[in-house]
Each structure stands twice: as structure tokens, then as C-alpha cells.
Amino acid sequence: MLAGALGMAVLAPPVATAEHDVAYRYTVLGYVTDGESRARPGVRVELVRDKTGFSYLGETDTVARLGDESVGESFSLRADSLVLSVRAHFDPTDHATERGTRVDFTGLRALQNSTAFAPTLKRFLSQ
């Protein structure tokens, strides 16, 4: 009878609970265009964590998710031969506000415009 009870304990292990949920809530978005403001599909885009060298590779229209642990971290964002340094500035305790920045690669220029992030995200999500 004891063996049966022990067998039940093995078949029904205790439920494990997570201590921390990662919030992926920092987004880098923007546009890659030529000098005439025409979209350039298929351009290789790379987001590199400066402190680790780890990179997220993709092409235009792909997304890399950054978590709360990235607050204050610097990244190098590359599109073709252009590189722009970006720092993740946000309040990691605020999970209600959309957080991120906008970066545009236009012709031979790379420009970050954090104030354009919210309206650009709203326009994108409404499509």
C-alpha cells in the first residue's frame, strides 16, 4: 500500500510557479527608404547589443523584442552600411505605456526621433 501512495506522488508533482514575467515592451520601429522616399524592401537590418555583441538579424518588416532588462542599454542599429547608436530609455515598472523609439534610414542618413514613436505606432496598429 505504501508503494501505491509513493507512485501517486511521482505521477503528480507539485505545480511550479514563475517568479518573474519578462515584459517585452521596448520597440524600435521606423522606415528604410531611398533618397526619393521610396520604400526599400528586403534591406538587411541588424540590432546589436553593445555589451554582449549578440545580434538580432532580419530584413525590413521584421521585429526584435527587447525586455525590461534592456533599460539603459545601448544598441547599434544597422541597415546596409549605415549604423546608428540607440539607447533604451524607459521606466521598467510602467507596463501600460508603449515604449520605444523611431529610427529612419533615408538614403545615406540615419535619424532617431523618439517623439515620433507613439504616433507612428498608433498609425501602424490602425492599419
Residue pairs with C-beta under 8 A, 6 or more apart in sequence:
22 67
22 68
22 69
23 67
23 68
23 92
23 95
24 65
24 66
24 67
25 67
25 68
25 90
25 95
25 98
25 99
26 65
26 66
26 67
26 70
26 71
26 88
26 90
26 99
26 100
27 63
27 65
27 66
27 98
27 99
27 100
27 117
27 121
28 47
28 64
28 66
28 75
28 77
28 86
28 100
28 101
28 102
28 103
29 100
29 101
29 102
29 103
29 117
29 120
29 121
29 124
30 102
30 103
30 104
30 105
30 120
31 39
31 104
31 105
31 106
32 39
32 40
32 43
32 45
32 60
32 79
32 104
32 105
33 39
33 40
33 104
33 105
33 106
33 107
34 40
34 106
34 107
35 106
35 107
35 108
37 106
39 60
40 60
41 59
41 60
41 61
42 59
42 60
43 59
43 60
43 79
43 80
43 105
44 57
44 58
44 59
44 78
44 79
44 80
45 57
45 58
45 59
45 60
45 62
45 77
45 78
45 79
46 55
46 56
46 57
46 58
46 76
46 77
46 78
47 55
47 56
47 64
47 75
47 76
47 77
47 78
48 54
48 55
48 56
48 75
48 76
48 77
48 78
49 55
49 70
49 73
49 75
50 73
50 74
50 75
50 76
50 85
51 73
51 74
56 64
58 64
60 79
66 75
66 88
68 92
70 88
71 88
71 89
71 90
71 92
72 87
72 88
72 89
73 87
73 88
74 85
74 86
74 87
74 88
75 85
75 86
75 87
75 88
76 83
76 84
76 85
76 86
77 83
77 84
77 85
77 86
77 103
77 110
78 84
79 105
79 110
80 105
82 105
82 108
82 109
82 110
83 110
84 103
84 105
84 110
84 111
84 112
86 101
86 103
86 112
89 101
89 114
90 99
90 100
91 97
91 99
98 117
98 118
98 121
100 117
100 121
101 112
101 113
101 114
101 117
102 112
102 113
102 114
102 116
102 117
102 120
103 110
103 111
103 112
103 113
104 110
104 111
104 113
